Amino acid sequence: MIVRLRRHAAALSVVTAAVFAAMTLLEFFYFRSLSGGLPSLDLRFWGFSESEGFAWIAALGRPGAEIILVWHYLTFDLVFPALLSATLVSLILKAGDRLPRFAGLSETMRSVAALALVLPYTIADYAQNIVVARILADPPSAGARSMALASGLIVAKFAFLAVSVAVVATFVLAGLRSVRRSPATGDRKVR
């Protein structure tokens, strides 16, 4: 069943891009105005210090924290990690169709391989969302451990995402290379 996602790679990519665009617009045109121009914790690719995390929370204030909690973590960020993960799995499977070794695997093995590459990102993203949502829901109870955990999970999320994107890019490039080779002789086709 997961292997069938490759048929929907284009549609999933378009929907994921649309949701990402909506989230980006909210971040730059609304959320940053609530925090005095400070970027959301989600966009700090290299993590953040405890003081930076608390500065963001303080700049938001209670009303700003509630708005971001509702309009980001309880709406878009409930859907986006799963949507992006499904898109990445579909792209891995679609690009893998052009690779003889990968395409030669059983459907189950291809599905397991794609899931194994993407699932760490999904888990890290949802875990990070839970931690940051808890911080936003009850800022006074947020301590150094919560901030450190959120920061670590954000770094892990982007690292795992980079791995998945690198695999997709590698598969696409390897697929293009294999298409240029002659199926019968292994020689490059004449252009």
Secondary structure, 3 states (H helix, E strand, C coil): CHHHHHHHHHHHHHHHHHHHHHHHHHHHHHHHHHCCCCCCHHHCCCCCCHHHHHHHHHHHHHHHHHHHHHHHHCCHHHHHHHHHHHHHHHHHHHHHCCCHHHHCCCHHHHHHHHHHHHHHHHHHHHHHHHHHHHHHHCHHHCCHHHHHHHHHHHHHHHHHHHHHHHHHHHHHHHHHHHHHECCCCCCECCC
